[in-house]
Amino acid sequence: MNQNANKYLAEEKIGKLLLKFSIPCIMSLLVSALYNIVDQIFIGRGIGYLGNGATNVVFPITIISLAVALMIGDGCAAFLSLCQGKKDLKSANKSVGNAVTLLVGMGLLMTVLFAVFKSQILYAFGATENNFVYASEYFNFIIIGIPFFVVGNGLNSIIRADGSPKFAMITTLVGCIINVILDPVAIFALGWGMMGAALATITGQIVTAICGIVYLTRAKSVRLSKKSFLPDTEIIGKFLPLGISSFLTQISIVVIMGVMNNVLVVYGARSKYGADIPLTVVGIVMKVFQIVISVCIGIAAGSQPVIGYNYGAGEYRRVRQIFMAIVKAETVVGTVALILFEFFPLQITSIFGSEDGLYNEFAVLSFRLFLSMIVLTCLQKSISVFLQALGKPVMSMGLSLLRDFVLSVPFAIVLPMFFGVEGALYSAPIADIGSIIAAAIMSAVMLKELKAKEDGAKELVPAQEVA
C-alpha cells in the first residue's frame, strides 16, 4: 500500500483537481439518474403517459435505494479521505470492508421489504386505478436489481475517494449504455413492455456492481482482508454519520414525491387537469430536477477526497479556496438550468412523449414555478455536502432537513388547500428561499472556523522551529 498515493491532493492546482474528481462524479450520478429516465422516455413513446405515470410511482424506491447506497458509500468515502490525510491506514481498511458488508446487507434487506409491502408502497406513492397494473409489473422486476444497484452506487463513491474517479465513471456509464441498448429491444422488438424496461435496467446495474467489486481487489490506498469485512461498530459509527447528508438529500426527493404525488392526485382530480396529468408531469419535472441535482452534488461530492485530504492534513487555507471555487461552479450550473426551465419547458417535456393541450399547459406551469429557484437549490445542496466532507454531519444534516422536510413538505400540503393543484408547485421555491439563508449563516461560521485554524497553524510553526 502506498501511503503517499493521494499526496498530490494537497499540491495540485485546485481547478485541475476539481475537474478531475467532479466531472467523473457528475457523470456517475447523472448515469444513475438516467436509468429511470431512459426507461421513461421509451415507455412514454411505447406505452403512453399512463406508463410514464407508473414509473413515477415506482421511482421513489430507486431513490430510497440510492439514498442508502450514498449514505454508506459517501460516508465511507469522506472518512477514507480524512484517514488518508492523517495517514490512518488501519481505519481506512476497516471502513471500506465494513461499508461493503453494509451495502450487501442493506441491498438484500430492502429487496425483501419492498416485495412484502408492494401494494402499500405503490398506493403510498400515488398509484391510481388507471396506472396500477403498469406500476405493479414494473415494480415486480425492478426490485430484483436493488442489491446490485446499492452495491454499485456505494462502491462508486469509495472508488472515487481511492483516487480512481474515471474508473467509477466508466463502470456506471457502461451500465447505462447497456440499459439504453436493451430498452428499445425489450420494449419494442420483444414486446415485453414494462417488464422489458425493468429487465434492461437490472442488467446494467449488475454489470456496474461487478466492476466495482473487481476494483476492490486492486484498490490504490487500501488492502482488504477477511477481517476488514467483519462488522466493527466503532468504525461504522464514525463513517456512517458522514453520509447522512447524502442520505437526506436523496430521501428528501422520496418524501417530496410521496407527498406531491398524493396531493396532485387529490387536487388534480378536482381541477380541469384530472388526477393522472399532474401526477405524470410533476414526476417528469422531479426527474429533470434530479439531473440538475446530480450535477450540483457531483461537483461537491466529487471534491470530497480533495476537501477531506486537505482538511485532515491541516491545509485550511486551501480548503477555503476549494469552497469558493465550488460556490462559483454551482452558481453557473443553477443559472444555466434556470434559463432552460423558464424558456424551454415544452421542449424538455416533449422528450418524454407528445400529449394534448392540458398536459402541455400543466407541464409549462410546473417547470416555471416548481424550479424557479433552482440556483438557490444548487448552492444549498453543495454547501450541505461540503460540510459533510469536513466531518460536520450535524450541520450538514440540519441544512438538508430544513429545506427538504421542515419547509418543503408542510408547504406542499398546505398551499393546495388555498390555491388548488397549482399551489403545490410553489412549495419548492419557498423552501429554497428559507434554506439559503441558513446555508449562508453556516457557511460564514465554517469559513471563520477555517480562518482561525489557519491562523493558529501559522503561529505554531515558528514555535516548533524554535524548539
N, C-alpha and C positions, 0 to 999 in steps of 0.2 A: 504494500500500500504506500502511495506517495503522499506524505504529509503536506507537501507544498503544491499539491495538484491544482489548487484553486487560488494560489497566492496572487496571480495576475488580477484577481478581482479588486485588489487594493491598489493596483498600479496602472492598469489600462485606463484610457480616456473614458469618461462616463458615458458620453454619447455613443461610442462604439460598443460599450458593454450593454447598454440598454437595447440597442438594435440587435445585438447577438442573442440576448436572452428573451427580450419581449416579443420579437416577431415570431419565433417558433412557438412561444406560449400562446400568443394570439391565434396562430394557425391551429394549434391543438384544440383550444376552446371553441373556435369557430367550427371546426370539423365536428366536434361533439354536438354543438347546437344544430348543425346542418343535417345530422342523421334524421331527426324527426321532420325537419323542414323539407328535405328531399322527398321523404315519404308523402308529405302533404301535397307537394307540387304534383306528383304523379297521381296520387289518389284524387286530387281535385279535378284533374283532367280525365281520369279514367272512371271515376265513380260519381263525382259531383260534390256539392258543398255539404251534403249530409255526411259523406265520408270524411271530409275535412273537419266537420264538427266532431266526429267520433275520435279523430286523432287528437283534437284539442282536449277531449275528456280524458284520454289516456296519457297525454303528455306530462301531467304532473307526477306520475310515478317514475318517469325517466328523470325528472328534475330532482325528486326525492333521492333517487339512487345516486345521481351526480353530487348532490349535497353531501351525502355520507362519504362518497369517494374522495371529495375535495377536503372534507374535514380531516380525514385521516391522512391523505396524501399531502395537502398543503401544510398541515400541522407538522408532519414529519419533515417535509422539505425545509420549513422555516427553522426547525430545531436542528436539522442536519447542517444548515448553513452556519448557525450560531456555533455549533460544535466544531466545525471546520475552522472558524475564526479563532476559537480558543484552543485548537489542537486536541480536543477531547474525542479521540478516535473510538474509544471503547463505547461511549454513549451513542456515538453516531451509528456504529454497527448494530447495537441493540435496538435503536429506534427504527431503523429500516426493517429489520427482521420482524419486530412486533407490528409494524404497520402492515406488512404483507399478511400476517396472521389475521389481523383485524379486517382487512379488505376482503379476504376469502370468506371469513365467518359471517360478516355483515351481508355480503352479497347473497349467500345461501339463505340466511335468515329472512331477508326481505322477499326473496322469491317465494318462500313458503307462506309468509304473511299475506303477500299480495294475492296468491292463489286462493287462500282460505277466505279472504274478505273481498273477493272480486266485486260482487254486486253492490256491496256497501260503498266501496271506493268509487265505482263508476257513477252511482247516483249522487255521492257526496260532491263530485266534481262536475255536476251539471248535466249528466246524461238525460236525454229526452226520449219520449216514446218513439220518435222518428229515427234517432241515430243509435239507439241502444244495441241493436243487433250488430251493426258495424263495429261499435266500440268494443263489444264483448269478444268478437272474433279477433280483432287486432290485439286486445289485451292478453288473450289466451296464449298467444305465441310470443309476444314481446317480452313477457316476464321470464321466459326461458333464458334469454340473454343477459338478464340483470347481473348475475355473478361476474360474467366476463366484462360487462360494462363498468362495474365498480372497480374491479382489479385493474383494467386498462387505464382508466382515468386517474386512479390513485397513484399508480406507478409512474404515470407521465410526470406528475409533479415532482416525484422523487428523482426521476431521471434528469430532469432539468436542474435540480439542485446539485446533482452529482457532476454537473458540467457538460451535459450532452443534450442541449435543447433541440438541436437539429434532429437527433435520433427520435426524441419524443414527438416532434412534429411529423416526421416521416411515417412513423408507425400509425399515428392517428389518421394521417392523410390516406394511407394505403387502405385502411378500414373503410373510410368514407368513399373512396373510389370504387371499392368492391360493392358497396351499397348502391351507388349511383348506377353502376353497370347492371346489377341484378334486379333493381326496382322495375324498370320497364319490361324486362324479360319475364319476371314473375307476375306482374300485374296485367300486362297486355298480351304477351306471347303465350304464356301458360294459363292465363285467365284465373289466377289464384286470388285476385282482389286484395282485400285487407290482409289475409294470411300471407300472401306473397310479399307485400311490403314489409311485414314484420320479419319474415324469414331472411330477406335481403339485409335488413338492419342487423339481425343477430349474427349473420356470417361475418360482416365487417367487424363487429365487436369482438368476436372470438379471435380473429387474426391480430387485432391490436393488443389484446391481453397476452397472447402467446409471445409476441415480440417483446413486450415489457418484461415478462418472466425470464426470457432468454438473456436480456440485457443484464439482469442482476448477477448472472454468473461471471460477468466481466466488467463490473462497475469500477469506476476510477478511484473513488475515495473510500469505499467500504468493502469489507470482505466478510461474507456471511457464512456462519456455521450453523449446525443444528440448534445450538444453544441460543442463537440470535432470534429464532422464531418462538422460543418459549415465552409466554406472556410474562411481562415484568410490569407490575402495576405502577412502580415508581417512574419508569421511563414513559409509559403510556400517559401517566398523569402530567408529565412535563410537556410532551409534544401535542397531545390531543387538544388542549385549550387553545393552542396557537392556530388551530384550524377552525375554531368556532365561527370566526367572521366569514370565512368562505362558506361554511355550512349555512349560516343565516342569510347570506347573500342569495344563495340558491333556493333555500327553503322558503324565503320570503315570496319568491315567484309562485311557489306552490300555494301558499296561503292566499296570496292576492288572486291567483287564478281560481281557487276554490270559491272564495267569496264572490269574486266578479262573475264567475260562471252562473252561480245561483241567483245573484242579483239580476244579471242580464236575462236569464230565463223568466224570472218572475215579472220584472218590469217591462221586458221586451214584449211579453205576451199581451200587455196592456197598451202597447203602442202600435203604430202602423207597421213597424218592422217585424213583429212577431217574435217568437222565442228563439228560433234557430238562426236567424240572420245576425243578431248581436252576439250570440254565443260563438258563431263561426268567425266573425270579423275580428272581435277582440282577441280571439285565440291567435289569429294571424298577426295582429299588432303585437301581442306579447312575444311571439316567436321572432319577429323582426327586432323587437326590443332586446331580446336575448342575444341577437347578433351584435348589437352595439355594446351591450354589457360585456360580451366575450372579449371585444377589442379593448375596452377600458380596463377590465380586470386583468386581461392578458398583459397590458403594459406594466401594471403594478405587480401582479403576481409573478410575471416573468422576471422582474427585477429583484425578487425576494432573495435569491442567492447573493446578489451583489450587495443589497441592503444589509442582510444578516451577517455576511462575512465582514464587511467594513465596521458594522456596529460592534460585533464581537471582538474585532481587532483594535477597537478604540479610535477608528478614523472618523470622528464625529463631524468634522467639517465636510468631509466627503459625503457623509450621509445626508447632510442638509442640502448639498448641491444636487444629489440624486433626487431628493424630494421636489425641488424646484423644477428640475427637468421633467419629471413625471407630470406635475401640475400643468406645465405648458403643453405637453403632448395631449393630455386629457381634454384640455380646452379646445384644441384643434379638432379632435375626434368628435366631441359633442357638437361643435359648431357645424361641421360637415353633415352630421346626422340630422340636425335641426333643419337645415336647408332642404335636405331630401324629403323629410317628413312633411314639411309645410308646403312645398311646391310640387312634389311628385307623389302624393299619396295614392292616386288612382293607378298610376303606372306600377307602383310596388304591389298593390293589391292584385292587379291583373296577372302577375306571375303565378298566383295560386289558382287561376281559373277565372273565366269571364262569367258574370252573372247579370241580374237585371238592375233596374234603376234604384230601387230601395236598398239593395245590397251595396251598390257602389256609393250611394249617398251616405250610408252609415259608416262605410269604410273611410271615406274622406274625413268625416267628422271625428272619427276615432283617432286617426293618426294625428290630426292637427291639434286636438285637445289633450289626449292622454299623454302624448310625448312632447308637449310644448316646452317643458323644462329639462330636456334631455341633457343639456350642458351641465346643469347642476347635478344631475344624477351621476354623470361620469366622474365629476370631481369628488362627490361624496363617497362613491364606491371605492375609488382609488385610494383615498385618504384612509378609509377603513382597512384596506389591505396593507397599506404602508405601516400602519400602527401594529398590525398583526406581525409583520416582518421584523419589527423592533422588539417583539416579545411582550407586547402590551395587549393581551387578549380582552381584558375588561373594557378598555377604551374602545377597542375595535368592535367588540360585540355590542356595546352600548350604542354606538353610532348606527350600526346595521339595524338594531332593534327599533331605534327611534323612527327611522324612515319607513321601514317595511312592516312594522307591527303597530307601534304606538300611533302613527299618523295615517298611513295608507288604509289599513283595514277599517277603522271606525268611519273615516270619510266615505269609503266605498259603500258602507252600509247606510249611513245617514243621508247623504246628499240625494240619492234616488228617491227618498221619501218626499222630497220637496220639488225636485226637478225631473223626475221620471228617469227613464233609462239613460238619458244623456248625462244625468248628474253623476253617474259612476265614473265617467270619463275625466272628471275634474279632480278625482282623488289623488292621482299621481303627481300632477304639478303642485298641488297644495303641500303634499308631503315633501317634495323636493325643496321647496322654499323654506320650510321649517327645519329640515335636516341640514341644509347647507350652513345655516347659522351655527349649529352645534359643531359641524365639521371645521368651520373657521376657528372657533374657540379652541377646540382640541389641537388643531394644527399649530396655533400660536403657543400653546402650552408645551407641545412637543418640541418645537423649534427652540424655545427658550431653554428647555432642559438640555438639548444637544449643545447649545452655545455655552452653557455653564460647564458641561463636561469637557468641552473643547478647551475652555479657558483653564480649567483645573488640570488638564493634561499638560498644558504649556508650562504651568507653574511647577509641575512635578519634575519636568525634565532637567532644569538647572540644579535642583536639589539632588537628583540622582547622580548628576555629573560630579558635583562637589564631593559626594560620599565616595 
